[in-house]
Amino acid sequence: MLNEFEVIPSIIGILVLVIPAMLLGKLCSHFKISEIIGFVIAGMIFGPFAIGGIIPFYDKPLVILNDLVLSFWQISGIVILFSAGLHFTFHDLQKAGIKSAIVGIGGVITPLIVGFFISVLLGFDWTISVLIGATLSATSIAVSVTILGELKKEKTKEGNVLVNAAVLDDVLGLAILSAIISLIVSNSLPSIDTIILNVVISIGFWFLILLGSVFVLPRIIHIASTAKPSSLESRGTNQAIALGSAFGIAAIAGSLGLNPIVGAFAAGMGLAGSKFALQVREFVGRLKVMFAPLFFAIMGAHVDIGRIGEVDWIIFFIILVIAVISKIFGSGIPASIFLKDKKHGLRVGYGMIARGEIAFITAGIGLSYEIISDSIYSTLIFIILGTIIISAFLLRNSFKNKDDGIKG
């Protein structure tokens, strides 16, 4: 159990990450650069492997990625995805359903297969190659939705396809992670039947959670709002219940083996078409002012700048190019066909490039089980960082002209 001597330093550490992240984010925004890049760089500079690890506080480093801080990381992701879900109704998902499914599946399978075979050609053992491919497979949906939010392009057709594809990508990525853990434990590839079953179960759980959110959550909030309208409204109970539902659905998703943030997205979608959507959206938007910088700063804080000397730069550039191109081919080309426009389809591919939390977890599992060396782990971490920066740059740059995208 955490005591005050652990909680207080953790809170101070979070402030040390958040405040510079907000300032650097604003600076990047001023120069028409995605705020995400500023948030991540702030995390790298003030994280435990840089300034935050040098300055002592309570006889410990000023910034530590302990369980409390990582819990706030998860909470931040839940708030970001709940906010994103509030912009997408169930009808939006129905319109983009098949398109998003094919784009999402292509965005997972292509990097996984290409990453595996290129890694084998580079001389890596098959277990290492599988882990590299798995690290490249899952898109960071938090990056995608945050960039679209910055640009106010969530409601374009490409934005709708991108976000829903990224959600499915995330679900599939966790199914692949489950297969990787089985591989590590048994030291053999799980059967195709097992992998397909895991994927079907994961997608099935996701849709059950989504349907429950769409048909149940608006009714719960409606009942609460009619109990004592004036009193409840004045205390913001609708917003509180809505936010509580996001954490509740996220917890259900986590207990079913899914990423909690896709549960939060489902909760947001469940309320997006309700009469409470606007007031909840405004409320959660204020929360994002702090939680978005925190989420990406902690992501940047995972990067150990001191290990830059361990990076194999040839491997780094080869795999980074694969990471970028495989998402553009796997997601961007199908999206171009569906949207009947190359430029708009490529935007979907650009938004799918960023890897994040699942990629960090996959690489970390490989290191902890000694499947990959410190050098390969460091290389993968810098590749993940590179994909975030490249995705933010390409997606933002693609909207630079006075082209609002295809309206949804």
Contacts in CASP RR format, 6 or more apart in sequence:
PFRMAT RR
TARGET T0000
AUTHOR 0000-0000-0000
METHOD contacts of the structure
MODEL  1
MLNEFEVIPSIIGILVLVIPAMLLGKLCSHFKISEIIGFVIAGMIFGPFA
IGGIIPFYDKPLVILNDLVLSFWQISGIVILFSAGLHFTFHDLQKAGIKS
AIVGIGGVITPLIVGFFISVLLGFDWTISVLIGATLSATSIAVSVTILGE
LKKEKTKEGNVLVNAAVLDDVLGLAILSAIISLIVSNSLPSIDTIILNVV
ISIGFWFLILLGSVFVLPRIIHIASTAKPSSLESRGTNQAIALGSAFGIA
AIAGSLGLNPIVGAFAAGMGLAGSKFALQVREFVGRLKVMFAPLFFAIMG
AHVDIGRIGEVDWIIFFIILVIAVISKIFGSGIPASIFLKDKKHGLRVGY
GMIARGEIAFITAGIGLSYEIISDSIYSTLIFIILGTIIISAFLLRNSFK
NKDDGIKG
2 10 0 8 1.000
2 67 0 8 1.000
2 68 0 8 1.000
5 58 0 8 1.000
6 66 0 8 1.000
6 68 0 8 1.000
7 68 0 8 1.000
8 58 0 8 1.000
9 57 0 8 1.000
9 58 0 8 1.000
9 60 0 8 1.000
9 62 0 8 1.000
9 64 0 8 1.000
10 64 0 8 1.000
10 66 0 8 1.000
10 68 0 8 1.000
10 69 0 8 1.000
12 57 0 8 1.000
12 62 0 8 1.000
13 52 0 8 1.000
13 57 0 8 1.000
13 62 0 8 1.000
13 63 0 8 1.000
13 64 0 8 1.000
13 69 0 8 1.000
14 69 0 8 1.000
14 72 0 8 1.000
14 294 0 8 1.000
16 46 0 8 1.000
16 47 0 8 1.000
16 52 0 8 1.000
16 62 0 8 1.000
16 63 0 8 1.000
17 42 0 8 1.000
17 43 0 8 1.000
17 46 0 8 1.000
17 47 0 8 1.000
17 63 0 8 1.000
17 293 0 8 1.000
17 294 0 8 1.000
17 297 0 8 1.000
17 298 0 8 1.000
17 301 0 8 1.000
18 290 0 8 1.000
18 293 0 8 1.000
18 294 0 8 1.000
18 297 0 8 1.000
20 42 0 8 1.000
20 43 0 8 1.000
20 45 0 8 1.000
20 46 0 8 1.000
20 297 0 8 1.000
21 38 0 8 1.000
21 39 0 8 1.000
21 42 0 8 1.000
21 43 0 8 1.000
21 46 0 8 1.000
21 293 0 8 1.000
21 294 0 8 1.000
21 296 0 8 1.000
21 297 0 8 1.000
22 289 0 8 1.000
22 290 0 8 1.000
22 293 0 8 1.000
23 42 0 8 1.000
24 38 0 8 1.000
24 39 0 8 1.000
24 41 0 8 1.000
24 42 0 8 1.000
25 35 0 8 1.000
25 37 0 8 1.000
25 38 0 8 1.000
25 39 0 8 1.000
25 42 0 8 1.000
25 293 0 8 1.000
26 35 0 8 1.000
27 38 0 8 1.000
28 34 0 8 1.000
28 35 0 8 1.000
28 37 0 8 1.000
28 38 0 8 1.000
29 35 0 8 1.000
29 150 0 8 1.000
32 396 0 8 1.000
32 400 0 8 1.000
33 392 0 8 1.000
33 393 0 8 1.000
33 396 0 8 1.000
34 147 0 8 1.000
34 150 0 8 1.000
34 392 0 8 1.000
34 393 0 8 1.000
34 395 0 8 1.000
34 396 0 8 1.000
35 146 0 8 1.000
35 150 0 8 1.000
35 292 0 8 1.000
35 293 0 8 1.000
36 143 0 8 1.000
36 146 0 8 1.000
36 147 0 8 1.000
36 150 0 8 1.000
36 296 0 8 1.000
36 388 0 8 1.000
36 392 0 8 1.000
37 388 0 8 1.000
37 389 0 8 1.000
37 392 0 8 1.000
37 393 0 8 1.000
38 296 0 8 1.000
39 292 0 8 1.000
39 293 0 8 1.000
39 295 0 8 1.000
39 296 0 8 1.000
39 297 0 8 1.000
39 299 0 8 1.000
39 300 0 8 1.000
40 296 0 8 1.000
40 297 0 8 1.000
40 299 0 8 1.000
40 300 0 8 1.000
40 385 0 8 1.000
40 388 0 8 1.000
40 389 0 8 1.000
41 300 0 8 1.000
42 293 0 8 1.000
42 297 0 8 1.000
42 300 0 8 1.000
43 296 0 8 1.000
43 297 0 8 1.000
43 298 0 8 1.000
43 299 0 8 1.000
43 300 0 8 1.000
43 301 0 8 1.000
43 303 0 8 1.000
44 50 0 8 1.000
44 300 0 8 1.000
44 301 0 8 1.000
44 303 0 8 1.000
44 305 0 8 1.000
44 385 0 8 1.000
45 51 0 8 1.000
46 52 0 8 1.000
46 63 0 8 1.000
46 297 0 8 1.000
46 301 0 8 1.000
47 53 0 8 1.000
47 63 0 8 1.000
47 297 0 8 1.000
47 300 0 8 1.000
47 301 0 8 1.000
48 61 0 8 1.000
48 63 0 8 1.000
48 64 0 8 1.000
48 65 0 8 1.000
48 301 0 8 1.000
49 301 0 8 1.000
49 303 0 8 1.000
49 304 0 8 1.000
49 305 0 8 1.000
49 306 0 8 1.000
49 307 0 8 1.000
50 305 0 8 1.000
51 62 0 8 1.000
52 61 0 8 1.000
52 62 0 8 1.000
52 63 0 8 1.000
53 61 0 8 1.000
53 62 0 8 1.000
53 63 0 8 1.000
54 61 0 8 1.000
54 62 0 8 1.000
55 61 0 8 1.000
55 62 0 8 1.000
56 62 0 8 1.000
63 69 0 8 1.000
63 301 0 8 1.000
65 298 0 8 1.000
65 301 0 8 1.000
65 302 0 8 1.000
69 298 0 8 1.000
70 298 0 8 1.000
72 294 0 8 1.000
72 298 0 8 1.000
73 294 0 8 1.000
73 295 0 8 1.000
73 298 0 8 1.000
73 299 0 8 1.000
73 357 0 8 1.000
74 260 0 8 1.000
74 261 0 8 1.000
75 247 0 8 1.000
75 291 0 8 1.000
76 291 0 8 1.000
76 292 0 8 1.000
76 294 0 8 1.000
76 295 0 8 1.000
76 298 0 8 1.000
77 142 0 8 1.000
77 261 0 8 1.000
77 264 0 8 1.000
77 291 0 8 1.000
77 295 0 8 1.000
78 246 0 8 1.000
78 247 0 8 1.000
78 250 0 8 1.000
78 260 0 8 1.000
78 261 0 8 1.000
78 264 0 8 1.000
79 243 0 8 1.000
79 246 0 8 1.000
79 264 0 8 1.000
79 284 0 8 1.000
79 287 0 8 1.000
79 288 0 8 1.000
79 291 0 8 1.000
80 142 0 8 1.000
80 145 0 8 1.000
80 146 0 8 1.000
80 261 0 8 1.000
80 288 0 8 1.000
80 291 0 8 1.000
80 292 0 8 1.000
80 295 0 8 1.000
81 141 0 8 1.000
81 142 0 8 1.000
81 145 0 8 1.000
81 261 0 8 1.000
81 262 0 8 1.000
81 263 0 8 1.000
81 264 0 8 1.000
81 265 0 8 1.000
82 243 0 8 1.000
82 246 0 8 1.000
82 250 0 8 1.000
82 264 0 8 1.000
82 265 0 8 1.000
82 267 0 8 1.000
82 268 0 8 1.000
82 284 0 8 1.000
83 145 0 8 1.000
83 268 0 8 1.000
83 281 0 8 1.000
83 284 0 8 1.000
83 285 0 8 1.000
83 287 0 8 1.000
83 288 0 8 1.000
84 141 0 8 1.000
84 145 0 8 1.000
84 149 0 8 1.000
84 154 0 8 1.000
84 163 0 8 1.000
84 265 0 8 1.000
84 268 0 8 1.000
85 145 0 8 1.000
85 163 0 8 1.000
85 264 0 8 1.000
85 265 0 8 1.000
85 266 0 8 1.000
85 267 0 8 1.000
85 268 0 8 1.000
85 269 0 8 1.000
85 270 0 8 1.000
85 272 0 8 1.000
86 268 0 8 1.000
86 269 0 8 1.000
86 271 0 8 1.000
86 272 0 8 1.000
86 277 0 8 1.000
86 280 0 8 1.000
86 281 0 8 1.000
86 284 0 8 1.000
87 154 0 8 1.000
87 155 0 8 1.000
87 272 0 8 1.000
87 281 0 8 1.000
88 154 0 8 1.000
88 160 0 8 1.000
88 163 0 8 1.000
88 164 0 8 1.000
88 268 0 8 1.000
88 269 0 8 1.000
88 272 0 8 1.000
89 269 0 8 1.000
89 270 0 8 1.000
89 272 0 8 1.000
89 273 0 8 1.000
90 210 0 8 1.000
90 214 0 8 1.000
90 269 0 8 1.000
90 270 0 8 1.000
90 272 0 8 1.000
90 273 0 8 1.000
92 160 0 8 1.000
92 164 0 8 1.000
92 272 0 8 1.000
92 408 0 8 1.000
93 100 0 8 1.000
93 164 0 8 1.000
93 210 0 8 1.000
93 269 0 8 1.000
95 160 0 8 1.000
95 408 0 8 1.000
96 157 0 8 1.000
96 160 0 8 1.000
96 161 0 8 1.000
96 164 0 8 1.000
96 165 0 8 1.000
97 164 0 8 1.000
99 161 0 8 1.000
99 165 0 8 1.000
99 334 0 8 1.000
99 335 0 8 1.000
99 338 0 8 1.000
99 339 0 8 1.000
100 160 0 8 1.000
100 161 0 8 1.000
100 164 0 8 1.000
100 165 0 8 1.000
100 167 0 8 1.000
100 168 0 8 1.000
101 165 0 8 1.000
101 168 0 8 1.000
102 334 0 8 1.000
102 338 0 8 1.000
103 161 0 8 1.000
103 162 0 8 1.000
103 165 0 8 1.000
103 330 0 8 1.000
103 331 0 8 1.000
103 332 0 8 1.000
103 334 0 8 1.000
103 335 0 8 1.000
103 338 0 8 1.000
103 348 0 8 1.000
103 352 0 8 1.000
104 139 0 8 1.000
104 165 0 8 1.000
104 166 0 8 1.000
104 168 0 8 1.000
104 169 0 8 1.000
104 172 0 8 1.000
104 331 0 8 1.000
104 352 0 8 1.000
105 168 0 8 1.000
105 172 0 8 1.000
106 330 0 8 1.000
106 331 0 8 1.000
106 334 0 8 1.000
107 137 0 8 1.000
107 139 0 8 1.000
107 165 0 8 1.000
107 169 0 8 1.000
107 326 0 8 1.000
107 327 0 8 1.000
107 330 0 8 1.000
107 331 0 8 1.000
107 352 0 8 1.000
108 137 0 8 1.000
108 138 0 8 1.000
108 169 0 8 1.000
108 172 0 8 1.000
108 173 0 8 1.000
108 176 0 8 1.000
109 137 0 8 1.000
109 330 0 8 1.000
110 326 0 8 1.000
110 327 0 8 1.000
110 329 0 8 1.000
110 330 0 8 1.000
110 331 0 8 1.000
111 133 0 8 1.000
111 136 0 8 1.000
111 137 0 8 1.000
111 322 0 8 1.000
111 323 0 8 1.000
111 326 0 8 1.000
111 327 0 8 1.000
111 330 0 8 1.000
112 133 0 8 1.000
112 134 0 8 1.000
112 136 0 8 1.000
112 137 0 8 1.000
112 176 0 8 1.000
113 133 0 8 1.000
114 133 0 8 1.000
114 322 0 8 1.000
114 326 0 8 1.000
115 129 0 8 1.000
115 132 0 8 1.000
115 133 0 8 1.000
115 136 0 8 1.000
115 319 0 8 1.000
115 322 0 8 1.000
115 326 0 8 1.000
116 129 0 8 1.000
116 130 0 8 1.000
116 132 0 8 1.000
116 133 0 8 1.000
117 129 0 8 1.000
118 318 0 8 1.000
118 319 0 8 1.000
118 322 0 8 1.000
119 128 0 8 1.000
119 129 0 8 1.000
119 132 0 8 1.000
119 133 0 8 1.000
119 319 0 8 1.000
120 126 0 8 1.000
120 129 0 8 1.000
122 315 0 8 1.000
122 318 0 8 1.000
124 132 0 8 1.000
127 183 0 8 1.000
127 187 0 8 1.000
127 371 0 8 1.000
128 371 0 8 1.000
128 372 0 8 1.000
128 376 0 8 1.000
130 180 0 8 1.000
130 183 0 8 1.000
130 189 0 8 1.000
131 180 0 8 1.000
131 362 0 8 1.000
131 363 0 8 1.000
131 365 0 8 1.000
131 366 0 8 1.000
131 371 0 8 1.000
131 372 0 8 1.000
132 319 0 8 1.000
132 376 0 8 1.000
132 380 0 8 1.000
134 173 0 8 1.000
134 176 0 8 1.000
134 177 0 8 1.000
134 179 0 8 1.000
134 180 0 8 1.000
134 362 0 8 1.000
135 355 0 8 1.000
135 359 0 8 1.000
135 362 0 8 1.000
135 363 0 8 1.000
135 380 0 8 1.000
135 383 0 8 1.000
135 384 0 8 1.000
136 319 0 8 1.000
136 322 0 8 1.000
136 323 0 8 1.000
136 326 0 8 1.000
136 355 0 8 1.000
136 359 0 8 1.000
136 383 0 8 1.000
137 169 0 8 1.000
137 172 0 8 1.000
137 173 0 8 1.000
137 176 0 8 1.000
138 169 0 8 1.000
138 170 0 8 1.000
138 172 0 8 1.000
138 173 0 8 1.000
138 174 0 8 1.000
138 176 0 8 1.000
138 177 0 8 1.000
138 355 0 8 1.000
138 356 0 8 1.000
138 358 0 8 1.000
138 359 0 8 1.000
138 362 0 8 1.000
139 165 0 8 1.000
139 166 0 8 1.000
139 169 0 8 1.000
139 170 0 8 1.000
139 327 0 8 1.000
139 351 0 8 1.000
139 352 0 8 1.000
139 353 0 8 1.000
139 354 0 8 1.000
139 355 0 8 1.000
140 166 0 8 1.000
140 354 0 8 1.000
140 355 0 8 1.000
140 356 0 8 1.000
140 357 0 8 1.000
140 358 0 8 1.000
140 359 0 8 1.000
140 388 0 8 1.000
141 163 0 8 1.000
141 166 0 8 1.000
141 167 0 8 1.000
141 169 0 8 1.000
141 170 0 8 1.000
141 261 0 8 1.000
141 262 0 8 1.000
141 265 0 8 1.000
142 261 0 8 1.000
142 295 0 8 1.000
142 296 0 8 1.000
142 356 0 8 1.000
142 357 0 8 1.000
143 296 0 8 1.000
143 351 0 8 1.000
143 354 0 8 1.000
143 356 0 8 1.000
143 388 0 8 1.000
143 391 0 8 1.000
143 392 0 8 1.000
144 162 0 8 1.000
144 163 0 8 1.000
144 166 0 8 1.000
144 351 0 8 1.000
144 352 0 8 1.000
144 354 0 8 1.000
144 391 0 8 1.000
144 395 0 8 1.000
145 154 0 8 1.000
145 163 0 8 1.000
145 166 0 8 1.000
146 292 0 8 1.000
146 296 0 8 1.000
147 351 0 8 1.000
147 391 0 8 1.000
147 392 0 8 1.000
147 395 0 8 1.000
147 396 0 8 1.000
148 154 0 8 1.000
148 159 0 8 1.000
148 162 0 8 1.000
148 163 0 8 1.000
148 395 0 8 1.000
150 396 0 8 1.000
151 395 0 8 1.000
151 396 0 8 1.000
151 399 0 8 1.000
153 159 0 8 1.000
153 399 0 8 1.000
153 404 0 8 1.000
153 405 0 8 1.000
154 160 0 8 1.000
154 163 0 8 1.000
155 407 0 8 1.000
155 408 0 8 1.000
156 344 0 8 1.000
156 404 0 8 1.000
156 405 0 8 1.000
156 406 0 8 1.000
156 407 0 8 1.000
156 408 0 8 1.000
157 339 0 8 1.000
157 344 0 8 1.000
157 405 0 8 1.000
157 406 0 8 1.000
157 407 0 8 1.000
157 408 0 8 1.000
158 335 0 8 1.000
158 339 0 8 1.000
158 344 0 8 1.000
158 345 0 8 1.000
158 347 0 8 1.000
158 348 0 8 1.000
158 405 0 8 1.000
158 406 0 8 1.000
159 347 0 8 1.000
159 348 0 8 1.000
160 408 0 8 1.000
161 335 0 8 1.000
161 338 0 8 1.000
161 339 0 8 1.000
161 348 0 8 1.000
162 335 0 8 1.000
162 347 0 8 1.000
162 348 0 8 1.000
162 349 0 8 1.000
162 351 0 8 1.000
162 352 0 8 1.000
165 331 0 8 1.000
165 335 0 8 1.000
165 348 0 8 1.000
165 352 0 8 1.000
166 351 0 8 1.000
166 352 0 8 1.000
167 206 0 8 1.000
167 262 0 8 1.000
167 265 0 8 1.000
168 203 0 8 1.000
168 206 0 8 1.000
169 352 0 8 1.000
170 259 0 8 1.000
170 261 0 8 1.000
170 262 0 8 1.000
170 358 0 8 1.000
171 202 0 8 1.000
171 203 0 8 1.000
171 206 0 8 1.000
171 258 0 8 1.000
171 259 0 8 1.000
171 262 0 8 1.000
172 199 0 8 1.000
172 202 0 8 1.000
172 203 0 8 1.000
173 358 0 8 1.000
174 202 0 8 1.000
174 257 0 8 1.000
174 258 0 8 1.000
174 259 0 8 1.000
174 358 0 8 1.000
175 195 0 8 1.000
175 198 0 8 1.000
175 199 0 8 1.000
175 202 0 8 1.000
177 358 0 8 1.000
177 361 0 8 1.000
177 362 0 8 1.000
177 365 0 8 1.000
178 198 0 8 1.000
178 257 0 8 1.000
179 190 0 8 1.000
179 194 0 8 1.000
179 195 0 8 1.000
179 198 0 8 1.000
180 362 0 8 1.000
180 365 0 8 1.000
181 365 0 8 1.000
182 190 0 8 1.000
182 194 0 8 1.000
183 189 0 8 1.000
183 190 0 8 1.000
184 365 0 8 1.000
184 366 0 8 1.000
184 369 0 8 1.000
184 371 0 8 1.000
202 257 0 8 1.000
202 258 0 8 1.000
205 253 0 8 1.000
205 256 0 8 1.000
205 257 0 8 1.000
205 258 0 8 1.000
206 253 0 8 1.000
206 258 0 8 1.000
206 262 0 8 1.000
206 263 0 8 1.000
206 266 0 8 1.000
209 249 0 8 1.000
209 252 0 8 1.000
209 253 0 8 1.000
209 256 0 8 1.000
209 258 0 8 1.000
209 262 0 8 1.000
209 263 0 8 1.000
209 266 0 8 1.000
210 266 0 8 1.000
210 269 0 8 1.000
210 270 0 8 1.000
212 266 0 8 1.000
212 270 0 8 1.000
213 245 0 8 1.000
213 249 0 8 1.000
213 263 0 8 1.000
213 266 0 8 1.000
213 267 0 8 1.000
213 268 0 8 1.000
213 269 0 8 1.000
213 270 0 8 1.000
213 271 0 8 1.000
214 269 0 8 1.000
214 270 0 8 1.000
217 242 0 8 1.000
217 245 0 8 1.000
217 249 0 8 1.000
217 267 0 8 1.000
217 270 0 8 1.000
217 271 0 8 1.000
217 274 0 8 1.000
218 270 0 8 1.000
218 271 0 8 1.000
218 273 0 8 1.000
218 274 0 8 1.000
218 276 0 8 1.000
220 241 0 8 1.000
220 245 0 8 1.000
221 238 0 8 1.000
221 241 0 8 1.000
221 242 0 8 1.000
221 245 0 8 1.000
221 271 0 8 1.000
221 274 0 8 1.000
221 276 0 8 1.000
222 274 0 8 1.000
222 276 0 8 1.000
224 232 0 8 1.000
224 237 0 8 1.000
224 238 0 8 1.000
224 241 0 8 1.000
225 232 0 8 1.000
225 233 0 8 1.000
225 237 0 8 1.000
225 238 0 8 1.000
225 276 0 8 1.000
232 238 0 8 1.000
236 283 0 8 1.000
238 276 0 8 1.000
238 279 0 8 1.000
238 280 0 8 1.000
239 279 0 8 1.000
239 280 0 8 1.000
239 283 0 8 1.000
239 284 0 8 1.000
242 267 0 8 1.000
242 271 0 8 1.000
242 276 0 8 1.000
242 280 0 8 1.000
242 283 0 8 1.000
242 284 0 8 1.000
243 280 0 8 1.000
243 283 0 8 1.000
243 284 0 8 1.000
243 287 0 8 1.000
245 267 0 8 1.000
245 271 0 8 1.000
246 263 0 8 1.000
246 264 0 8 1.000
246 267 0 8 1.000
246 268 0 8 1.000
247 264 0 8 1.000
248 267 0 8 1.000
249 263 0 8 1.000
249 264 0 8 1.000
249 266 0 8 1.000
249 267 0 8 1.000
250 260 0 8 1.000
250 261 0 8 1.000
250 263 0 8 1.000
250 264 0 8 1.000
250 267 0 8 1.000
251 260 0 8 1.000
252 263 0 8 1.000
253 259 0 8 1.000
253 260 0 8 1.000
253 262 0 8 1.000
253 263 0 8 1.000
253 264 0 8 1.000
253 266 0 8 1.000
254 260 0 8 1.000
254 263 0 8 1.000
259 357 0 8 1.000
259 358 0 8 1.000
271 277 0 8 1.000
271 280 0 8 1.000
299 356 0 8 1.000
299 357 0 8 1.000
299 360 0 8 1.000
299 388 0 8 1.000
300 385 0 8 1.000
302 360 0 8 1.000
302 381 0 8 1.000
303 381 0 8 1.000
303 382 0 8 1.000
303 385 0 8 1.000
304 378 0 8 1.000
304 381 0 8 1.000
307 374 0 8 1.000
307 378 0 8 1.000
307 381 0 8 1.000
308 378 0 8 1.000
308 382 0 8 1.000
309 378 0 8 1.000
310 374 0 8 1.000
310 375 0 8 1.000
310 378 0 8 1.000
310 379 0 8 1.000
311 375 0 8 1.000
311 378 0 8 1.000
311 379 0 8 1.000
311 382 0 8 1.000
312 375 0 8 1.000
312 376 0 8 1.000
312 379 0 8 1.000
315 376 0 8 1.000
315 379 0 8 1.000
316 379 0 8 1.000
316 382 0 8 1.000
316 383 0 8 1.000
319 379 0 8 1.000
319 380 0 8 1.000
319 383 0 8 1.000
320 383 0 8 1.000
320 386 0 8 1.000
320 387 0 8 1.000
320 390 0 8 1.000
323 353 0 8 1.000
323 355 0 8 1.000
323 383 0 8 1.000
323 387 0 8 1.000
324 353 0 8 1.000
324 387 0 8 1.000
324 390 0 8 1.000
327 349 0 8 1.000
327 351 0 8 1.000
327 352 0 8 1.000
327 353 0 8 1.000
328 346 0 8 1.000
328 349 0 8 1.000
328 350 0 8 1.000
328 353 0 8 1.000
330 349 0 8 1.000
331 348 0 8 1.000
331 349 0 8 1.000
331 352 0 8 1.000
332 345 0 8 1.000
332 346 0 8 1.000
332 348 0 8 1.000
332 349 0 8 1.000
332 352 0 8 1.000
333 345 0 8 1.000
335 344 0 8 1.000
335 345 0 8 1.000
335 346 0 8 1.000
335 347 0 8 1.000
335 348 0 8 1.000
335 349 0 8 1.000
336 342 0 8 1.000
336 344 0 8 1.000
336 345 0 8 1.000
336 346 0 8 1.000
338 345 0 8 1.000
339 345 0 8 1.000
339 348 0 8 1.000
339 406 0 8 1.000
341 406 0 8 1.000
343 398 0 8 1.000
343 403 0 8 1.000
344 405 0 8 1.000
344 406 0 8 1.000
346 398 0 8 1.000
347 395 0 8 1.000
347 398 0 8 1.000
347 399 0 8 1.000
347 405 0 8 1.000
350 391 0 8 1.000
350 394 0 8 1.000
350 395 0 8 1.000
350 398 0 8 1.000
351 391 0 8 1.000
351 394 0 8 1.000
351 395 0 8 1.000
352 391 0 8 1.000
353 387 0 8 1.000
353 390 0 8 1.000
353 391 0 8 1.000
353 394 0 8 1.000
354 387 0 8 1.000
354 388 0 8 1.000
354 390 0 8 1.000
354 391 0 8 1.000
354 392 0 8 1.000
355 383 0 8 1.000
355 384 0 8 1.000
355 387 0 8 1.000
355 388 0 8 1.000
356 384 0 8 1.000
356 387 0 8 1.000
356 388 0 8 1.000
359 380 0 8 1.000
359 384 0 8 1.000
360 381 0 8 1.000
360 384 0 8 1.000
363 372 0 8 1.000
363 377 0 8 1.000
363 380 0 8 1.000
363 381 0 8 1.000
363 384 0 8 1.000
364 377 0 8 1.000
366 372 0 8 1.000
366 377 0 8 1.000
367 374 0 8 1.000
367 377 0 8 1.000
372 380 0 8 1.000
399 405 0 8 1.000
END
